Every structure is written in C-alpha cells, then in structure tokens.
Amino acid sequence: MKLSLSDVKEVFRELLDGQITREQAENWAELCMKAFDLGDLTFEPRTDEELIWKAVVYLSGVAMKVSPNEYMEDDKGIREEFDSHWNR
C-alpha cells in the first residue's frame, strides 16, 4: 500500500465535507496501520513519512467518544488540526 500526503488530505476533506463518517475515516487509518505492521505500507515521498504517519494516528482516533452522543473532538477541532498540520 502506498500512502501520500494527498491521500491523507483527501480523507480529511471527505470527513470534513461529510462525505465519509468519522468511523469510516478511523477504519481507513486502521487499515493503514495494519499495512504498516505487516511491512506493506510505503510513504511517498519517503521524506513525508513522519507527517503522513502523524495524520494516520490522528485519524485513527476521530471517532472516539466521551459519551454516547459526544465525540472527544468536535468538527472545528478536527479542521483546526488539519489546517495547522496537513493542509499545506
């Protein structure tokens, strides 16, 4: 599996635009993590590996809840994280 910064940006954009759910974004991140654990994940370009991986880790927790009806982080927080780290 090849993973680029544009792939990460696309998942964030789909999430923030309501095209995918938080759970779907989290599932995508979990697939990336499994591929990494199996040695089947490559970063493109390799120089962006740390930045891309931080996004995957962040997305792996976007569906965490503090109560049955409340996510740990609201949409505004997700957008701020995206804009400050990956939307360049």
C-alpha positions in Angstrom: 0.0 0.0 0.0 1.4 3.4 -1.0 0.4 6.4 1.1 1.0 10.0 0.3 0.2 13.4 1.8 -2.5 13.9 -0.8 -4.2 10.6 0.3 -4.3 11.9 3.8 -5.7 15.3 2.7 -8.4 13.6 0.7 -9.6 11.6 3.8 -9.6 14.8 5.9 -11.5 16.7 3.2 -14.1 13.9 2.8 -14.5 13.7 6.6 -14.9 17.5 7.0 -17.2 17.7 4.0 -19.5 15.0 5.4 -18.8 12.5 2.5 -17.5 9.9 5.0 -18.2 9.3 8.7 -15.7 9.6 11.5 -15.9 5.8 11.7 -15.0 5.4 8.1 -12.0 7.7 8.5 -11.0 5.7 11.5 -11.3 2.4 9.6 -9.2 3.8 6.8 -6.5 4.8 9.3 -6.6 1.3 10.9 -6.1 -0.3 7.5 -3.0 1.9 7.1 -1.8 0.9 10.5 -2.3 -2.8 9.7 -0.4 -2.4 6.4 2.4 -0.7 8.3 2.6 -3.5 10.9 2.8 -6.1 8.1 5.5 -4.1 6.3 3.2 -3.4 3.4 3.0 0.4 3.7 5.3 2.7 1.8 5.3 6.5 2.2 5.5 8.7 -0.9 7.7 10.6 -0.7 9.7 9.0 2.0 10.6 12.4 3.3 7.0 13.0 4.4 6.8 9.7 6.4 6.6 11.4 9.8 4.0 13.9 8.7 1.8 11.3 7.0 2.1 8.9 9.9 1.0 11.6 12.4 -2.1 12.1 10.3 -2.9 8.4 10.2 -2.5 8.2 14.0 -4.7 11.3 14.4 -7.4 9.9 12.1 -7.3 6.6 14.0 -9.0 8.4 16.9 -11.5 10.7 15.3 -14.5 8.6 16.3 -13.6 8.4 20.0 -16.4 9.5 22.2 -16.6 10.9 25.7 -20.3 10.0 26.0 -22.7 8.1 23.8 -23.7 11.2 21.9 -20.5 13.3 22.1 -17.2 12.9 20.3 -14.0 13.7 22.0 -13.2 16.4 19.5 -15.7 18.4 17.6 -15.6 19.2 13.9 -14.0 22.6 14.5 -11.1 20.9 16.3 -10.6 18.4 13.5 -10.5 21.3 11.0 -8.0 23.2 13.1 -5.7 20.2 13.4 -6.0 19.6 9.6 -5.3 23.2 8.7 -2.3 23.5 11.1 -0.6 20.3 10.2 -1.6 18.8 6.9 -3.4 21.4 4.8 -0.4 23.0 3.1 
